[in-house]
Amino acid sequence: MDFTECYSDTVSSLAVAARESNVRRVSLLIQRGCSVDSRDNRGWNALHEAAAAGTIVCVNQLLKAAGASSGCRAYVGSLTHEGESALYLAVQRRHLAVVKLLLRAHADINQPTNDLSCPLYAAVDCGHTDIVELLVRKGAEVNGTHTASCWTCLHQAAYKGHSDIVRILVGVCRLEVFDDHMITPLFVAAQYGQKQCLQILADAGANVNTQASDLATPLLIASQEGHEGCVEILLDHNANPNLSCSNNWPQLPIHAAAEFGHNTILARLIAVTHRVCDRGEGELSPLYSALKNNHSHCVDLLLRAGFSPDAQDCSSLFSSDTTSPLAFTLALNCTSSQPFSDSARLLVAAGATLTRREWLYILAMCKSDVLQYVLQQRSIPRPDQLSRTISLCSRPEQQSNRPLSPEELRGLVCEALDMVCHASYWLPTLLQAGLEPSLLLQRPYALRKADSEVLNYFLQFVNWSTLSHPLKEILLPRKESTWRPHHECVPSLSHLCRLRVREELGSVVLMQTAVVRQLPLPPPLQIYLQFRDIPPPSHATTVPQGGFPQRL
């Protein structure tokens, strides 16, 4: 049977009259001897109807009629099938006069319902401040638990944001009461952004550093949910922003703000969070959290505040892709429509270290513009500049457009040669950026996998007559289809001259600076000196979808 729907054929005439607040008919039916305790399908009698309707005269008449039969106390305490008393129904509907009358008639002020509620909890839930004041004054139990999750009246008041009720309850309740997850009313106020309630609880002395069973703190949850005002209140009451908030990893409130993209809160927490989380061993940089959901504005804020773009290797805590923030974001977006995100650009521009893993993802995109951007931010050094590059990279401050370190350059070349099948995407960009072609000749066997058009393009950047014997052995079987300048011919004097100019100036100076344009030479010759007369190879292979290109 449905105890929430009233079936009309089960309701007594007296109950109908009480529901309709028909005082004369109620009086008449009582005089005729109608039972005041006749129940409908919900277990409601006339007193329940009168209390719910808020008709004090009808309630009084029914109580007198029940008293005449010496059953008034039992009658006033009668319950519906849901365990609701007349007092509970009157409280729910804010019938203050009826509540007072029922209390004088000795109604049980703490009578629980089937779902563990009670009159005070109902008044708190509905925000009836005047009734809460009355029930508290009359001695209602204020610290009892009234839900399956063990919430108290103070929990519910904080959740609903009933600040006037919270102000009443903090004077009579225990502040440190816990639900089944060890969550306190102050935690609830912080979680749901109830600033006034939070302020009252904090001012009353509630613990602002309380931790739930999973170690979450009020500051963490307020930061996660984006409640700026609550964050300020908590910090003003000495909430600890450096208290670990997880058993699984070194989580702090700053991580929550970064992960959910709350810029203002993040800026506030940056100022008070210990920087050990930046690069400390066993810690986690908030950059990882910001990158998780690609909140580039948070990444920018953290980098501007001085957080290292390299952070720490967190692969022991999470996946193998968390060796660095850049590797993390590249792995996260490798199959998306924008594999090189704004966050990745910010990290590269901030000087993130480029290991073989990062080069793998960058080259795997098969996007020349991405590689061009990276090399604009991190220039290729000349071989004779590598020693100076080491000293530059050892400086603690970030530098814009600083040259690649020897290790970074080595990683780039190694990964490029591992992807020689797709060299048409990266080879022109690298050579135009000033990469010494000789670096690509370190692994002759890699040329076996090169496309003929790519190989022909590359050989025009070197003196093919002085290639090593192993290289010539590789090229010999392909001379008819590949080497258009002819396998046996001597390079032209003009070609040898531009190779000599490149040797004197260095590839980077020749290809990336205006030095050639300053020479007293006609434009066509300037183009020739910079190898810009050589048409780039077409893309003989297609860009891989949803994965990496083929590697040797």
Secondary structure as UniProt FT lines:
FT   HELIX           8..10
FT   HELIX           13..19
FT   TURN            20..21
FT   HELIX           23..31
FT   TURN            32..33
FT   TURN            36..37
FT   TURN            41..42
FT   HELIX           46..53
FT   HELIX           56..68
FT   TURN            69..70
FT   HELIX           72..76
FT   TURN            81..82
FT   HELIX           86..92
FT   TURN            93..94
FT   HELIX           96..104
FT   TURN            105..106
FT   TURN            109..110
FT   TURN            114..115
FT   HELIX           119..126
FT   HELIX           129..137
FT   TURN            138..139
FT   TURN            148..149
FT   HELIX           153..160
FT   HELIX           163..169
FT   TURN            170..172
FT   TURN            180..181
FT   HELIX           185..191
FT   TURN            192..193
FT   HELIX           195..203
FT   TURN            204..205
FT   TURN            208..209
FT   TURN            213..214
FT   HELIX           218..225
FT   HELIX           228..236
FT   TURN            237..238
FT   TURN            241..242
FT   HELIX           253..259
FT   TURN            260..261
FT   HELIX           263..270
FT   TURN            271..272
FT   HELIX           276..279
FT   TURN            281..282
FT   HELIX           286..292
FT   TURN            293..294
FT   HELIX           296..304
FT   TURN            305..306
FT   TURN            315..317
FT   TURN            320..323
FT   HELIX           325..332
FT   TURN            333..335
FT   HELIX           342..349
FT   TURN            350..351
FT   HELIX           356..364
FT   HELIX           368..377
FT   HELIX           383..385
FT   HELIX           386..393
FT   TURN            400..401
FT   HELIX           406..418
FT   HELIX           420..422
FT   HELIX           423..432
FT   TURN            433..434
FT   HELIX           437..441
FT   HELIX           444..449
FT   HELIX           452..459
FT   TURN            460..461
FT   HELIX           464..466
FT   HELIX           469..475
FT   HELIX           476..478
FT   TURN            479..482
FT   TURN            484..485
FT   TURN            487..488
FT   HELIX           493..505
FT   HELIX           507..512
FT   HELIX           516..518
FT   HELIX           523..529
FT   TURN            530..533
//
